[in-house]
Amino acid sequence: MLTHISPKSQIPVRQNLKWLFILRNMMMLSEVVLIILSVYGLKINLPEQQLWLVVLSSGAINLYTSMRLETDEPVTELEIFTQISVDVFTIAALLYLTGGASNPITWVFLLPLIITAIMLPQAYAWYMVILTTSLYTMLIAFNIPLPSIEPHMPDPTMIQSNVESYRMLQNAHVMHDKSYFSLHMFGMWFGFVFSAGLVAFFVVELARTLRVQERSLAEARENALRDERVVALGTLAASAAHDMGTPLGTIAIVAHELEQEYPAHRYPDLNEKMLIMQQQINRCKEALSVMSASAGEMRAESGGVILLTDYIDDVIKQWRTHKPGAKLSFFIDPQIAINAKIIAERTLTHSLINILNNAAEASPTELGIEFHATWDLDNITIKIRDFGPGFSSEIVEFAGKQPVVSKKRGLGVGLFLTYSTINRLGGKINLTNSDSGGACVEITLPLLNTETDNDDPGNG
C-alpha cells in the first residue's frame, strides 16, 4: 500500500538517504557520549552490555546504508521510510533499557517524525505518528526502571527511636532529591542542545538544497524559453528563405542576361559592377540555403573534428571575406597543445564571425580589434575586444535571454543566436566593458580529449 504513494518531495531521494546516514552517525555519537557519561560519570547502574549491543546494531545498519549509497540502484520512498522506522525501533530499545517513558529524553521520538514529515509525503508522516505513538505507549508499561534515585521520605516512626539516624536519612533524602532534579535537568538541557543543533543543521541543508534546485529550475526555464525563441526564429528564417528564393533567382538570371548583352570589352565599368553584384547574389543564395537547411543536416555537414589551430585559421579566413579591410591583432598563448581538437560546427563558425563583424563595425578603423585565444587540454578561451563605445546596459542585462535591438550597434538576433549556440555546445559567453574603453566578448568552449581521441581506432 505504501509503494503507491505519489512522490511530493522535491529533494532527490538519494540525497535524503545521505542525510539519514549523517543523522544516524550523529545519533550514535550522542548515544556513546550519554552511555559513558551516565555509567562512568554519574555512576548510574545501567544495563551497559545491552546498551552497547543496541549501538553496535545501529552501526551495522549505517554500514549497510553506506554500502547502499555506493550502488546505482534508485532509492525509493518506501526504503527511506523503512530506514527511519529502524531508527525508531533503535530509539525504543534504548529507552526500554533506561526507564522507558520516565526517561527525560523521550523527546527523541519527535525527531523521526519531523524528518519523515520533511522528506516524505503526508501519508508516511501519519504512519510514523502511529508507530512512534504506539511504541511510546508501550514504554509506559514495559521498561527496565532506572536505579532508584527518586526522593523517598524516611519512616517518621524512626524519630522516636533514633533522632540522629532520622536526621541522617533526611539529609540523604535531600541529596537524592537534588540528584534526581539534576539528572532530569541535564536530560532536558541535553535534549534542547541536541534538537537545536539537529534542527539547525537539517533546516540549513534543506534550505540550501532547495535554493540549488530552484536555481536549476530557473536556469531550465530560461533555457526552455530561449529554445522556444530559437525555434521561432528558425521557422521565420526558413519561411524568409523560401519567400526570397524566387526573387533572388530572378535577379541572378537578369544579372546574367545583362552580362551577355553588355560585353566586357565594350562596357568594362559596367561589367565590373555586374561581377560584384553576382558575387553578392551568390553570397545571399548561400546564406539562404543555410537558413533553410535543417538543424540535423547542418550538424551532419559541419560537425567534423579538426585541429583547433586549423579551425581558428579557417574562422579568420572566412571573416576576412566579410571584412577584408579590417585591422586584426592576433594573440595566441605560446604554451599550447598543438594537437588540441574541436568539433567544427557551422553554427559555431557563424557565431564567431558574427561577433568579429560586430566588433569590427564598432571599433575605429585605425585601431581595429583584438583576437586572443588560449587553451589547455579541456577548454579554449577566446576573447574578442574592440575599441568602440562599449556595450549598452540593455545588451549586458538581456543578452542571451531575448533578442536585443540596438540602434548604435548591430547586436540583436545575431547575439541571441550566438548565446544559444555557445550554450548548446556546453560553453559560456560573457560580455564586459573594458576600463580603458571598448567592449570584450569572452567565450569558453570545451575541447575534445586528445587521449581519448587517439585511442579511438576510428580516428585516423
C-alpha positions as CSV (number, residue, x, y, z in Angstrom):
1,M,0.0,0.0,0.0
2,L,2.9,2.4,0.8
3,T,4.5,1.8,-2.5
4,H,1.7,3.6,-4.4
5,I,2.0,6.9,-2.6
6,S,2.9,9.5,-5.2
7,P,6.1,11.4,-4.5
8,K,5.7,15.0,-3.5
9,S,9.2,15.9,-2.2
10,Q,11.3,18.0,-4.5
11,I,14.5,16.9,-2.9
12,P,16.2,13.9,-4.5
13,V,15.5,10.7,-2.6
14,R,19.1,9.6,-2.7
15,Q,20.1,12.8,-1.0
16,N,17.6,12.1,1.7
17,L,19.3,8.7,2.3
18,K,22.6,10.5,2.6
19,W,21.1,12.8,5.2
20,L,19.8,9.8,7.1
21,F,23.3,8.3,7.1
22,I,24.7,11.6,8.6
23,L,22.0,11.9,11.2
24,R,22.3,8.3,12.3
25,N,26.1,8.9,12.8
26,M,25.2,11.9,15.0
27,M,22.7,9.9,16.9
28,M,25.2,7.1,17.5
29,L,27.8,9.6,18.7
30,S,25.3,11.1,21.1
31,E,24.4,7.6,22.4
32,V,28.0,6.8,23.1
33,V,28.5,10.1,25.0
34,L,25.4,9.5,27.1
35,I,26.3,6.0,28.0
36,I,29.8,6.9,29.0
37,L,28.6,9.9,31.0
38,S,25.9,8.0,32.7
39,V,27.8,4.9,33.6
40,Y,31.3,6.2,34.3
41,G,30.5,9.9,35.1
42,L,27.3,9.8,37.1
43,K,27.8,6.2,38.3
44,I,24.3,5.1,37.3
45,N,23.8,1.4,37.2
46,L,22.6,0.8,33.7
47,P,22.5,-2.4,31.6
48,E,25.7,-1.5,29.8
49,Q,26.2,-4.6,27.7
50,Q,22.7,-4.4,26.2
51,L,23.1,-0.6,25.5
52,W,26.4,-1.2,23.6
53,L,24.7,-4.0,21.7
54,V,22.0,-1.6,20.5
55,V,24.6,1.0,19.5
56,L,26.5,-1.7,17.5
57,S,23.3,-2.8,15.8
58,S,22.7,0.8,14.7
59,G,26.3,1.0,13.4
60,A,25.7,-2.2,11.4
61,I,22.6,-0.6,9.8
62,N,24.6,2.5,9.0
63,L,27.3,0.4,7.4
64,Y,24.7,-1.2,5.2
65,T,23.4,2.3,4.3
66,S,26.9,3.4,3.4
67,M,27.3,0.4,1.0
68,R,23.8,1.1,-0.3
69,L,24.8,4.7,-1.3
70,E,27.7,3.3,-3.4
71,T,25.3,1.4,-5.7
72,D,23.5,2.9,-8.7
73,E,20.1,1.3,-7.8
74,P,17.5,4.0,-7.3
75,V,16.4,4.8,-3.8
76,T,12.6,4.6,-3.2
77,E,10.5,6.5,-0.7
78,L,9.5,3.2,1.0
79,E,13.2,2.5,1.6
80,I,13.6,5.9,3.3
81,F,10.6,5.2,5.5
82,T,11.9,1.8,6.4
83,Q,15.3,3.2,7.4
84,I,13.6,5.8,9.6
85,S,11.4,3.1,11.1
86,V,14.5,1.1,12.0
87,D,15.9,4.2,13.8
88,V,12.6,4.5,15.7
89,F,12.9,0.9,17.0
90,T,16.5,1.6,17.9
91,I,15.4,4.6,20.0
92,A,12.7,2.5,21.6
93,A,15.2,-0.2,22.6
94,L,17.5,2.4,24.2
95,L,14.6,3.9,26.1
96,Y,13.3,0.4,27.2
97,L,16.7,-0.2,28.8
98,T,16.8,3.2,30.5
99,G,13.5,3.7,32.2
100,G,11.1,3.8,29.3
101,A,8.7,6.8,29.3
102,S,10.2,8.1,32.6
103,N,13.5,8.8,30.8
104,P,13.9,12.6,30.4
105,I,15.0,12.2,26.8
106,T,11.8,10.6,25.4
107,W,11.6,13.7,23.2
108,V,13.8,11.9,20.7
109,F,10.7,10.2,19.3
110,L,9.8,13.6,17.7
111,L,12.9,13.7,15.6
112,P,12.0,10.7,13.3
113,L,8.5,12.2,12.9
114,I,9.9,15.6,11.9
115,I,12.3,14.0,9.4
116,T,9.6,11.9,7.9
117,A,7.3,14.9,7.5
118,I,10.0,16.8,5.7
119,M,11.4,14.1,3.5
120,L,8.3,12.1,2.6
121,P,4.7,12.6,1.5
122,Q,2.0,13.2,4.1
123,A,0.8,9.6,4.2
124,Y,4.1,8.5,5.5
125,A,4.1,11.1,8.2
126,W,0.8,9.7,9.6
127,Y,2.2,6.1,9.5
128,M,5.2,7.4,11.6
129,V,2.8,9.1,14.0
130,I,1.1,5.7,14.6
131,L,4.4,3.9,15.0
132,T,6.0,6.4,17.5
133,T,2.8,6.8,19.5
134,S,2.4,3.0,19.8
135,L,6.0,2.5,21.0
136,Y,5.8,5.4,23.4
137,T,2.6,4.0,24.9
138,M,4.2,0.5,25.2
139,L,7.2,2.0,27.0
140,I,5.0,3.3,29.8
141,A,4.1,-0.2,30.9
142,F,7.1,-2.2,29.6
143,N,10.6,-1.0,30.5
144,I,13.6,-1.6,32.8
145,P,13.3,1.1,35.5
146,L,16.2,3.4,36.2
147,P,18.0,2.9,39.5
148,S,16.1,4.3,42.4
149,I,17.4,7.8,42.8
150,E,13.9,9.3,43.2
151,P,13.3,11.2,46.5
152,H,11.8,9.0,49.3
153,M,11.0,10.1,52.8
154,P,12.2,8.0,55.8
155,D,9.8,6.4,58.1
156,P,8.5,9.0,60.6
157,T,8.4,6.4,63.4
158,M,12.2,6.4,63.4
159,I,12.3,9.8,65.1
160,Q,11.2,8.2,68.4
161,S,13.9,5.5,68.4
162,N,16.8,7.3,66.9
163,V,16.7,11.0,66.2
164,E,20.3,11.1,64.8
165,S,19.6,8.4,62.3
166,Y,16.4,10.1,61.2
167,R,18.3,13.4,60.5
168,M,20.9,11.5,58.5
169,L,18.1,9.9,56.4
170,Q,16.6,13.3,55.9
171,N,19.9,14.7,54.6
172,A,20.1,11.7,52.3
173,H,16.6,12.4,51.1
174,V,17.7,16.0,50.2
175,M,20.7,14.8,48.4
176,H,18.7,12.2,46.5
177,D,16.2,14.9,45.6
178,K,18.9,17.1,44.2
179,S,20.4,14.2,42.3
180,Y,17.1,13.4,40.8
181,F,16.5,17.0,39.9
182,S,20.0,17.5,38.4
183,L,19.6,14.3,36.3
184,H,16.2,15.4,35.0
185,M,17.5,19.0,34.2
186,F,20.5,17.5,32.5
187,G,18.3,15.4,30.3
188,M,16.2,18.4,29.4
189,W,19.3,20.5,28.7
190,F,20.8,17.9,26.5
191,G,17.6,17.4,24.7
192,F,17.4,21.1,23.9
193,V,21.0,21.3,22.7
194,F,20.9,18.2,20.6
195,S,17.5,19.1,19.0
196,A,18.5,22.7,18.4
197,G,21.7,21.6,16.6
198,L,20.0,18.9,14.6
199,V,17.2,21.2,13.5
200,A,19.7,24.0,12.6
201,F,21.8,21.5,10.6
202,F,18.8,19.9,8.9
203,V,16.9,23.0,8.0
204,V,20.1,24.8,6.7
205,E,20.9,21.8,4.5
206,L,17.3,21.6,3.3
207,A,17.2,25.3,2.5
208,R,20.5,25.1,0.7
209,T,19.3,22.2,-1.4
210,L,16.0,23.9,-2.2
211,R,17.9,27.0,-3.3
212,V,20.2,25.0,-5.6
213,Q,17.2,23.2,-7.1
214,E,15.3,26.5,-7.5
215,R,18.3,27.9,-9.3
216,S,18.5,24.9,-11.5
217,L,14.8,25.1,-12.3
218,A,15.1,28.8,-13.1
219,E,18.0,28.0,-15.5
220,A,16.0,25.2,-17.1
221,R,13.0,27.6,-17.6
222,E,15.3,30.2,-19.1
223,N,16.9,27.6,-21.4
224,A,13.4,26.4,-22.5
225,L,12.3,30.0,-23.2
226,R,15.4,30.6,-25.2
227,D,15.0,27.4,-27.1
228,E,11.4,28.4,-28.0
229,R,12.7,31.7,-29.3
230,V,15.3,30.0,-31.3
231,V,12.8,27.6,-32.8
232,A,10.5,30.6,-33.7
233,L,13.4,32.4,-35.3
234,G,14.4,29.3,-37.2
235,T,10.8,28.9,-38.5
236,L,10.8,32.6,-39.6
237,A,14.2,32.1,-41.2
238,A,13.1,29.1,-43.2
239,S,10.0,31.0,-44.3
240,A,12.0,34.0,-45.3
241,A,14.4,31.8,-47.2
242,H,11.6,30.2,-49.1
243,D,9.9,33.6,-49.9
244,M,13.2,35.2,-51.1
245,G,14.5,32.3,-53.1
246,T,12.4,33.1,-56.2
247,P,13.1,36.8,-56.5
248,L,16.7,36.2,-55.8
249,G,16.9,33.6,-58.5
250,T,15.1,36.1,-60.9
251,I,17.7,38.8,-60.1
252,A,20.5,36.3,-60.8
253,I,19.0,35.5,-64.2
254,V,18.6,39.1,-65.1
255,A,22.2,39.9,-64.0
256,H,23.5,37.1,-66.2
257,E,21.4,38.4,-69.2
258,L,22.8,41.9,-68.6
259,E,26.3,40.5,-68.6
260,Q,25.6,38.9,-72.0
261,E,24.0,42.0,-73.5
262,Y,26.8,44.3,-72.4
263,P,30.1,42.6,-73.2
264,A,33.2,43.3,-71.1
265,H,35.3,44.7,-73.9
266,R,32.7,47.4,-74.6
267,Y,31.5,48.1,-71.1
268,P,34.3,47.3,-68.7
269,D,33.0,49.5,-65.8
270,L,29.5,48.1,-66.1
271,N,30.8,44.5,-66.2
272,E,33.0,45.1,-63.1
273,K,29.9,46.3,-61.2
274,M,27.9,43.3,-62.6
275,L,30.6,41.0,-61.3
276,I,30.3,42.5,-57.8
277,M,26.5,42.2,-58.0
278,Q,26.8,38.5,-59.0
279,Q,29.2,37.8,-56.1
280,Q,26.8,39.3,-53.7
281,I,23.9,37.4,-55.1
282,N,25.8,34.1,-54.8
283,R,26.6,35.0,-51.2
284,C,22.9,35.7,-50.5
285,K,21.9,32.4,-52.1
286,E,24.4,30.5,-49.9
287,A,23.1,32.2,-46.8
288,L,19.6,31.3,-47.7
289,S,20.5,27.7,-48.3
290,V,22.0,27.5,-44.8
291,M,18.9,29.2,-43.3
292,S,16.6,26.7,-44.9
293,A,18.6,23.6,-44.1
294,S,17.5,21.5,-41.1
295,A,19.5,21.5,-37.9
296,G,20.3,17.9,-38.3
297,E,21.7,18.4,-41.8
298,M,23.7,21.3,-40.7
299,R,25.3,19.3,-37.9
300,A,26.0,16.4,-40.2
301,E,27.7,18.6,-42.8
302,S,29.7,20.7,-40.3
303,G,30.3,18.6,-37.2
304,G,33.7,17.2,-38.2
305,V,36.6,17.0,-35.8
306,I,39.6,19.1,-36.8
307,L,42.7,20.6,-35.2
308,L,42.0,23.6,-33.2
309,T,44.7,25.7,-34.9
310,D,43.2,24.8,-38.3
311,Y,39.7,25.7,-37.1
312,I,40.8,29.1,-35.9
313,D,42.6,29.8,-39.2
314,D,39.5,28.8,-41.1
315,V,37.3,31.2,-39.0
316,I,39.7,34.1,-39.5
317,K,39.9,33.4,-43.3
318,Q,36.1,33.3,-43.6
319,W,35.8,36.5,-41.6
320,R,38.3,38.2,-43.8
321,T,36.0,37.7,-46.8
322,H,33.4,39.8,-44.9
323,K,35.8,42.5,-43.6
324,P,38.9,42.4,-45.9
325,G,40.0,45.9,-44.8
326,A,39.5,45.5,-41.0
327,K,42.6,45.5,-38.8
328,L,43.1,42.5,-36.6
329,S,45.6,42.0,-33.8
330,F,46.1,38.2,-33.3
331,F,47.3,36.9,-29.9
332,I,47.9,33.2,-29.2
333,D,49.1,31.7,-25.9
334,P,52.6,30.3,-26.6
335,Q,52.1,27.4,-24.1
336,I,49.6,25.4,-26.1
337,A,48.9,21.8,-27.1
338,I,49.2,21.7,-30.9
339,N,47.1,18.5,-31.1
340,A,44.0,20.0,-29.4
341,K,40.9,19.3,-31.4
342,I,37.4,20.7,-31.6
343,I,34.1,19.9,-33.3
344,A,33.8,22.5,-36.1
345,E,30.1,23.2,-36.3
346,R,28.9,25.6,-38.9
347,T,26.7,27.4,-36.3
348,L,29.7,27.9,-34.1
349,T,31.7,29.4,-37.0
350,H,28.8,31.7,-37.9
351,S,28.6,32.8,-34.2
352,L,32.3,33.7,-34.0
353,I,32.2,35.5,-37.4
354,N,29.1,37.4,-36.2
355,I,31.0,38.6,-33.0
356,L,34.0,39.6,-35.1
357,N,31.8,41.5,-37.6
358,N,30.1,43.4,-34.8
359,A,33.4,44.2,-33.1
360,A,34.9,45.5,-36.4
361,E,31.8,47.7,-37.0
362,A,32.0,49.2,-33.5
363,S,35.8,49.8,-33.4
364,P,37.5,52.7,-35.3
365,T,39.3,51.5,-38.4
366,E,42.8,52.7,-37.3
367,L,42.5,50.7,-34.0
368,G,40.9,47.6,-35.3
369,I,40.1,44.7,-33.0
370,E,42.0,42.1,-30.9
371,F,41.6,38.4,-31.0
372,H,43.0,36.4,-28.0
373,A,43.0,32.6,-27.9
374,T,44.4,30.4,-25.2
375,W,43.6,26.8,-24.4
376,D,44.5,23.7,-22.4
377,L,43.6,20.1,-22.9
378,D,40.0,20.7,-21.8
379,N,38.8,24.2,-22.8
380,I,39.6,27.1,-25.1
381,T,39.0,30.7,-24.1
382,I,38.6,33.2,-26.9
383,K,38.5,37.0,-26.2
384,I,37.4,39.4,-28.9
385,R,37.9,43.0,-28.0
386,D,37.0,46.2,-29.8
387,F,37.8,49.9,-29.1
388,G,34.3,51.3,-29.6
389,P,31.7,52.8,-27.2
390,G,31.2,49.5,-25.4
391,F,28.0,47.5,-24.7
392,S,24.9,49.3,-23.5
393,S,23.3,48.3,-20.2
394,E,20.4,46.6,-22.1
395,I,22.6,44.3,-24.0
396,V,24.6,43.3,-21.0
397,E,21.5,42.6,-19.0
398,F,19.3,40.8,-21.6
399,A,22.0,39.3,-23.8
400,G,21.2,35.6,-24.3
401,K,17.7,35.8,-22.8
402,Q,16.0,37.6,-25.6
403,P,16.9,39.5,-28.9
404,V,18.0,43.0,-28.0
405,V,17.7,45.8,-30.6
406,S,20.4,48.4,-30.5
407,K,20.5,51.4,-32.9
408,K,24.2,52.1,-32.4
409,R,25.4,48.5,-33.0
410,G,24.1,45.5,-34.9
411,L,23.6,43.3,-31.9
412,G,20.2,41.8,-31.7
413,V,19.0,38.4,-33.1
414,G,22.6,37.5,-34.1
415,L,23.9,37.8,-30.5
416,F,20.9,35.9,-29.1
417,L,21.5,33.0,-31.5
418,T,25.2,33.2,-30.7
419,Y,24.4,32.7,-27.0
420,S,22.1,29.8,-27.8
421,T,24.8,28.1,-30.0
422,I,27.6,28.5,-27.3
423,N,25.3,27.2,-24.5
424,R,24.2,24.3,-26.7
425,L,27.8,23.2,-27.2
426,G,28.5,23.3,-23.5
427,G,30.3,26.6,-23.5
428,K,29.9,30.0,-21.8
429,I,29.9,33.6,-23.1
430,N,30.5,36.7,-21.1
431,L,30.1,40.4,-22.2
432,T,32.1,43.1,-20.4
433,N,33.2,46.7,-21.0
434,S,36.9,47.4,-20.6
435,D,38.1,50.1,-18.3
436,S,40.2,51.6,-21.0
437,G,37.3,51.7,-23.4
438,G,35.7,49.3,-25.8
439,A,33.9,46.0,-25.3
440,C,35.1,42.5,-24.8
441,V,33.4,39.2,-25.5
442,E,34.9,36.2,-23.7
443,I,33.9,32.7,-25.0
444,T,34.8,29.4,-23.3
445,L,34.3,26.2,-25.3
446,P,35.0,22.6,-24.4
447,L,37.6,20.7,-26.4
448,L,37.9,17.0,-27.3
449,N,40.0,14.8,-25.1
450,T,43.1,14.2,-27.2
451,E,44.0,11.0,-25.3
452,T,40.5,9.5,-25.9
453,D,40.6,10.6,-29.5
454,N,44.0,9.0,-30.1
455,D,42.8,5.7,-28.5
456,D,39.8,5.6,-30.9
457,P,40.7,3.4,-33.8
458,G,38.2,5.2,-36.0
459,N,40.1,8.4,-35.8
460,G,43.0,8.5,-38.3
